[in-house]
Amino acid sequence: ALGIIEDAEAKGLLKPGQTVVEASSGNTGIALAMVCAAKGYPFVFQGSGMVYKAKELAAKHGWFYTLQFENEANPAYHASTTGPEILSDFAGKRLDYWVTGWGTGGTYTGASKVLKQARPDLKIVLSEPANASLVSSGQPTPEDEKTSHPSWEPHPIQGWTPDFIPKVLQAGVDAKYMDEILPVSGAEGIEISKKLAQHEGIFTGISGGATAAAALKVCEKAPKGSVVLCMIPDTGERYLSTPLFADIAAEMNEEEQEISLSTPFGHVEPAE
């Protein structure tokens, strides 16, 4: 988000006080809201799947549309930050696989370019929803931007895979940075997200769990001693009202009530 806004400022595309608009299901929208608040730009946040609506609003009101799905500043920022950070963290160390999912494709395309240049033998694994495997299908996105990709279906891995293949992602696919594509189901993403919290103390969302699930699949078949790095893109705090926590009741269960009642403090007696 910061890279896109600063690139637009430098090119004179974004004027002081101009309203910014974007279609996003989460991370980019939140980040743009933060950046715009800090820089003094009004920001209009359209929900996921409202790309055409965002474009209409920009044209109607003269707003700046950030075009996260096709803006070259998106992958360029990851090429100057995410990729180099990984290389720095693993300087002088072994790294065999890098696993990532995709939303806009900015992380994959930008970081992959730098990683492959520095470490040609590094295997890059791209993951996507099992029931919305757009890249795996080999089919292009329909030219009519109002028509969904034929391989897309609704899925619970929020932030991953809109109903089209973004131009940012397509650039990385065309460059053949990836060595493998792994499908992950929504159920797998939810399961591994919960396990990360319970066993590793990593509180992430469904997309983070899905990426880790793909990494675990890589580990199952990778040579012994391989080092696998995966992207965990966000925090579980953004998913409290989603299917990720659907099986966690709002009120205490019997076991929890028993624990609470095991000491005298803090009890509320029922009204007579």
C-alpha positions in Angstrom: 0.0 0.0 0.0 2.8 2.4 0.9 4.7 1.6 -2.2 1.6 2.2 -4.4 0.7 5.5 -2.8 4.3 6.9 -2.8 4.8 5.7 -6.4 1.6 7.6 -7.4 2.8 10.7 -5.5 6.2 10.6 -7.2 4.5 10.3 -10.7 2.0 13.1 -10.0 -0.9 10.8 -10.4 -2.2 11.4 -6.8 -3.0 15.0 -5.9 -3.0 16.5 -2.4 -6.3 15.7 -0.7 -7.6 13.5 -3.6 -9.8 10.6 -2.6 -8.3 7.1 -3.0 -10.4 4.1 -3.8 -9.7 0.4 -3.9 -11.5 -3.0 -4.0 -10.0 -5.2 -1.3 -11.1 -8.0 1.1 -8.7 -7.1 3.8 -4.9 -6.5 4.1 -4.4 -4.1 1.2 -7.6 -2.1 2.1 -6.5 -1.9 5.8 -3.0 -0.9 4.8 -4.3 1.8 2.3 -6.6 3.1 5.0 -3.7 3.5 7.4 -1.4 5.1 4.8 -4.1 7.5 3.5 -5.0 8.5 7.1 -1.4 9.3 7.8 -0.9 11.3 4.5 -4.3 13.1 4.5 -6.1 11.4 1.7 -9.8 10.4 2.0 -10.1 6.7 1.4 -13.1 4.7 0.0 -12.9 0.9 0.7 -14.9 -1.3 -1.7 -15.4 -4.9 -0.6 -13.8 -7.9 -2.4 -15.3 -8.6 -5.8 -16.1 -5.0 -6.4 -13.3 -4.2 -8.7 -15.6 -2.9 -11.5 -17.5 -0.8 -8.9 -14.2 0.8 -7.7 -13.3 1.6 -11.3 -16.8 3.2 -11.8 -16.5 5.3 -8.7 -13.0 6.5 -9.7 -14.2 7.6 -13.1 -17.4 9.2 -11.8 -15.8 11.3 -9.0 -12.2 11.8 -10.2 -10.8 9.6 -7.5 -7.4 7.9 -7.6 -7.9 4.2 -8.1 -4.8 2.3 -6.8 -5.3 -0.7 -9.2 -3.6 -3.1 -6.8 -4.2 -6.0 -9.1 -2.3 -4.5 -12.0 -0.1 -1.7 -10.6 3.5 -2.4 -11.2 4.4 -0.6 -8.0 2.9 -3.5 -6.1 5.4 -6.2 -7.1 8.2 -3.6 -7.3 7.8 -2.9 -3.6 8.1 -6.6 -2.7 11.2 -6.8 -4.9 12.8 -4.0 -2.8 11.5 -5.2 0.6 10.2 -8.8 1.0 12.7 -10.5 -1.3 15.8 -8.7 0.1 14.6 -9.3 3.7 14.4 -13.1 3.0 17.9 -13.1 1.4 19.2 -11.1 4.4 17.7 -13.5 6.9 19.1 -16.5 5.1 22.5 -15.1 4.2 25.0 -17.9 4.5 22.2 -20.3 5.4 20.5 -23.1 3.5 17.0 -22.4 2.0 15.5 -24.9 -0.4 11.8 -23.9 -0.7 9.8 -20.8 -0.5 6.0 -21.3 -0.3 3.4 -18.5 -0.8 -0.2 -18.1 -1.8 -1.5 -15.3 -4.0 -4.1 -12.5 -3.8 -2.9 -9.8 -6.1 0.3 -11.7 -6.9 2.4 -8.8 -5.7 4.4 -10.8 -3.1 4.9 -13.8 -5.3 5.9 -11.8 -8.5 8.1 -9.2 -6.7 9.8 -11.4 -4.2 10.3 -14.3 -6.6 12.1 -12.2 -9.1 14.7 -11.2 -6.5 15.0 -14.7 -4.9 15.4 -16.5 -8.3 18.1 -14.0 -9.3 20.1 -14.5 -6.1 19.3 -18.2 -5.6 18.5 -19.9 -8.9 18.3 -23.3 -7.3 15.6 -22.2 -4.8 12.3 -23.9 -5.5 9.3 -21.6 -5.4 5.9 -23.2 -4.6 2.7 -21.2 -5.4 -0.5 -22.3 -3.6 -4.1 -21.6 -4.4 -7.5 -22.8 -3.2 -8.3 -26.3 -4.4 -11.8 -25.3 -5.6 -10.5 -22.1 -7.2 -7.3 -23.2 -8.9 -7.1 -20.5 -11.5 -3.4 -20.7 -12.3 -3.5 -24.5 -12.3 -6.3 -24.6 -14.8 -4.2 -23.0 -17.5 -7.2 -21.0 -18.7 -7.0 -17.2 -19.1 -9.3 -14.7 -17.4 -12.3 -13.8 -19.6 -11.8 -10.4 -21.4 -15.1 -9.2 -20.0 -14.0 -8.0 -16.5 -17.5 -8.6 -15.2 -17.3 -12.3 -15.9 -15.6 -14.6 -13.4 -12.8 -17.0 -14.3 -14.4 -20.4 -15.3 -12.3 -22.2 -12.6 -13.3 -19.9 -9.8 -15.7 -20.9 -7.0 -16.4 -19.2 -3.6 -13.8 -20.3 -1.0 -13.1 -19.4 2.6 -9.5 -18.5 2.2 -10.0 -14.8 2.4 -7.3 -12.7 0.7 -6.5 -15.5 -1.7 -7.6 -15.8 -5.3 -10.2 -13.3 -6.5 -12.4 -14.4 -9.4 -9.8 -13.5 -12.0 -6.0 -13.8 -12.6 -4.5 -10.4 -11.8 -2.1 -8.8 -14.3 0.5 -8.6 -11.4 0.3 -12.3 -10.8 0.2 -13.2 -14.5 3.5 -11.4 -15.0 5.1 -13.7 -12.4 3.5 -16.8 -14.0 4.7 -15.8 -17.4 8.2 -15.3 -16.0 8.0 -18.9 -14.8 9.3 -18.2 -11.3 7.3 -21.0 -9.7 8.5 -24.6 -9.7 5.3 -26.1 -8.5 1.6 -25.2 -7.8 -0.1 -26.8 -4.8 -3.8 -26.7 -4.1 -5.1 -26.3 -0.6 -8.7 -26.7 0.6 -10.4 -24.2 2.8 -10.8 -26.9 5.5 -7.0 -27.5 5.5 -6.4 -23.8 5.9 -8.7 -23.5 8.8 -7.3 -26.7 10.5 -3.7 -25.6 10.2 -4.4 -22.1 11.3 -5.9 -23.4 14.5 -3.0 -25.8 15.0 -0.5 -23.0 14.5 -2.2 -21.1 17.4 -2.6 -24.1 19.6 0.9 -25.6 19.2 3.2 -22.9 18.0 1.6 -19.7 19.4 1.2 -18.3 15.9 -2.1 -16.5 15.6 -2.9 -16.2 11.9 -5.8 -16.1 9.6 -7.1 -18.7 7.1 -4.7 -17.7 4.4 -1.8 -18.0 6.7 -3.0 -21.5 7.7 -3.4 -22.4 4.1 0.1 -21.3 3.2 1.5 -23.3 6.1 -0.6 -26.3 5.0 1.0 -26.1 1.6 4.4 -25.9 3.2 3.7 -29.0 5.2 2.8 -30.8 2.0 6.2 -29.7 0.6 7.9 -31.1 3.8 6.3 -34.5 3.3 8.1 -35.1 0.0 11.2 -32.8 0.3 14.6 -34.5 0.9 15.6 -34.9 4.5 17.2 -31.8 5.9 15.5 -29.4 3.5 14.7 -25.9 4.7 11.2 -24.6 3.9 10.1 -21.0 4.3 6.4 -20.0 4.0 4.6 -16.7 4.0 2.1 -16.1 6.8 0.5 -12.9 5.7 -1.6 -11.6 8.6 -3.1 -12.0 12.1 -6.0 -14.1 13.3 -7.5 -11.0 15.0 -9.1 -10.1 11.6 -11.0 -13.4 11.4 -12.9 -13.5 14.7 -16.3 -13.4 12.9 -15.4 -15.8 10.1 -15.6 -19.6 9.8 -12.2 -19.9 11.4 -13.8 -19.5 14.8 -17.2 -20.9 14.0 -16.9 -23.9 16.3 -15.8 -21.7 19.3 -18.9 -20.8 21.4 -19.3 -17.3 22.8 -20.2 -18.6 26.2 -18.2 -21.0 28.5 -18.7 -24.7 28.1 -19.3 -27.0 31.0 -15.6 -27.7 31.5 -14.8 -24.0 31.5 -17.7 -23.3 33.9 -16.4 -26.0 36.2 -12.9 -24.4 36.3 -14.4 -20.9 37.0 -16.5 -22.3 39.9 -13.5 -24.1 41.4 -12.6 -20.9 43.3 -15.0 -18.6 45.1 -14.1 -15.2 43.5 -16.0 -13.6 40.7 -19.2 -15.6 40.8 -22.5 -14.0 39.9 -25.4 -15.6 41.6 -28.4 -16.2 39.4 -31.4 -14.0 40.0 -34.3 -15.5 42.0 
